[in-house]
Amino acid sequence: MSRITSRAAALTRRELHDALRSWYAESTERTIGEPGASKGKPWILIADGDRCYHLNADTTRQAVWAYLHSVEKYGEDLAWVIRQTGPGKQTKVVFGPHQLAEHEFQLFAYKT
């Protein structure tokens, strides 16, 4: 999947879903980022309202499948909730009505 790190080029949530579906269908890669990309490296920026998010390069194929399954079940506007992972840590995004945290779906919010 192509890397998007510019806020001007950031995807919307629906564009993210479309990009993930295409990547999952057309690729056999194990992660969304380049093989050997560093763990935790932001790979795709997502703009949603006045908040910005990033999906890390080490997000796995299985995690993308699980996330897309939730999108299919709960809709394109699947709820995203920010969960602080600890003092000074990144803000992990959990999703859906049950605030699921797919451990390999590495979606984080930027602090505002």
C-alpha positions in Angstrom: 0.0 0.0 0.0 1.3 3.4 -0.9 2.5 5.5 2.0 0.5 8.7 2.8 2.1 11.0 5.4 1.0 14.5 4.3 -2.0 16.0 5.9 -3.0 17.5 2.6 -3.1 14.0 1.1 -4.7 12.3 4.2 -7.5 9.9 3.5 -11.0 10.2 4.8 -12.4 7.3 6.8 -14.3 6.0 3.8 -11.3 6.4 1.6 -9.3 4.4 4.2 -11.9 1.6 4.0 -11.8 1.5 0.2 -7.9 1.5 0.3 -7.9 -1.3 2.8 -10.4 -3.4 0.8 -8.4 -2.9 -2.4 -5.1 -3.7 -0.7 -6.6 -6.8 0.9 -8.1 -8.1 -2.4 -5.1 -7.2 -4.6 -2.1 -7.9 -2.4 -0.6 -10.9 -0.6 1.7 -8.7 1.6 1.7 -9.6 5.3 1.6 -5.9 6.4 0.4 -2.7 4.9 3.8 -1.1 4.9 6.9 -2.1 3.1 8.5 -5.4 4.3 11.0 -4.5 6.9 9.5 -1.2 7.7 10.1 -0.2 11.3 7.6 -1.1 13.9 5.3 1.7 14.8 6.1 3.8 11.6 3.1 5.8 10.5 2.1 4.7 7.1 -1.3 6.2 6.3 -2.7 9.5 7.6 -6.5 9.7 8.0 -8.4 13.0 8.5 -11.8 12.7 10.2 -13.4 16.0 11.2 -10.9 18.0 13.2 -8.8 15.0 14.3 -6.0 13.2 12.5 -5.1 9.6 12.8 -2.3 7.3 11.5 -2.3 3.6 10.6 1.1 2.1 11.2 3.2 0.2 8.7 3.2 -3.0 10.8 -0.6 -3.4 10.7 -1.1 -7.0 9.6 -3.3 -8.6 6.9 -5.3 -10.5 9.6 -5.9 -7.2 11.5 -7.1 -5.5 8.3 -9.5 -8.4 7.6 -10.9 -8.2 11.2 -11.3 -4.4 11.0 -13.1 -4.7 7.6 -15.4 -7.3 9.0 -16.4 -4.8 11.7 -17.0 -2.2 9.0 -19.2 -4.6 7.1 -21.1 -5.5 10.2 -21.5 -2.0 11.7 -21.3 0.3 8.7 -18.9 2.8 7.1 -19.3 5.2 10.1 -18.1 2.6 12.6 -17.4 4.4 15.8 -13.8 5.2 16.7 -13.0 5.8 20.3 -9.6 7.0 21.6 -8.1 5.1 24.5 -5.0 6.4 26.2 -2.5 3.6 26.6 -0.6 5.1 29.4 1.3 8.3 30.5 3.3 9.7 27.6 2.1 6.8 25.3 0.2 7.0 22.0 -3.5 7.2 21.9 -4.8 3.9 20.5 -8.1 3.9 18.6 -10.6 1.2 19.5 -13.7 0.7 17.3 -17.3 -0.4 17.1 -20.1 -0.5 19.6 -18.0 -2.8 21.8 -14.9 -0.7 21.5 -12.8 -3.5 20.1 -9.0 -3.3 20.0 -7.7 -5.6 17.3 -4.2 -5.9 18.7 -2.5 -5.8 15.3 -4.7 -3.0 13.8 -2.3 -0.2 14.7 -4.5 2.9 14.5 -3.6 5.9 16.6 -4.9 9.4 17.1 -2.6 12.4 17.1 -2.8 14.5 20.3 -4.6 17.8 19.6 
